[in-house]
């Protein structure tokens, strides 16, 4: 299982302003969002009852919607309040929240014309799906590439981009790896299938410029934490040859937090990863993960 199971989940779902039972949160097969991937979403963590980085996630949901031309009447404040309401209704203190916005079922076509956008918010109890991976995951290189910004809305958290991610992850798993690194259309390192990538090069932290990957919220927070710790951070174009020089590699994402990498293909990384460990601890403090 590489994701959170929804089997047996009975938390209420927020749908267009109403809380409904989990089983009632259904959509029509004619939904434009389903037929044409006109859908954007977020993934948010709740730590000990606190919804982490909620404002930033709400802002990204809106900018992702805008990027794919999804006309959404919900404001950032409404999204924030709706997430808070749904989390409270779930009575979960550690959870994963999935807000999503999609075009309705009024039209079958190429553009959703007068079709109103819908929003739903799911709250799933958090379960550590990364257990046993603290010493590092095994990555491979994917044959799939992240398209240019003129080929797909690559910097939006839009469903259409996840077809590539899903294909890349499946192939990596089938070959015995945990995840894969994808290059962009120019041959620069972009990201993993559902997380951003950082490398340590001569005590400096380096991450790809976020023009062919999702500009991750965890990525932004980790860069700030590194600055606070006096670690130099550079955003630059990375080649696979730079990865080979790395003394540490880790992935970042809301679900995976900071995930150390132990190998990329045949390349083994040292078992000691002091920069990753220091930033993992700082991130845990920031999320309140360590709070009793
Ligand atoms: N890239 C992709 C493709 C992702 O799906 C995610 C997870 N949302 C990330 C990067 C990391 O983003 P964030 O830190 O905002 O969760």
Boltz pocket constraint, residues with backbone or C-beta under 6 A from the ligand:
constraints:
  - pocket:
      binder: B
      contacts: [[A, 43], [A, 165], [A, 191], [A, 192], [A, 193], [A, 194], [A, 195], [A, 196], [A, 213], [A, 214], [A, 215], [A, 216], [A, 217], [A, 218], [A, 219], [A, 252], [A, 253], [A, 254], [A, 255]]
      max_distance: 6.0
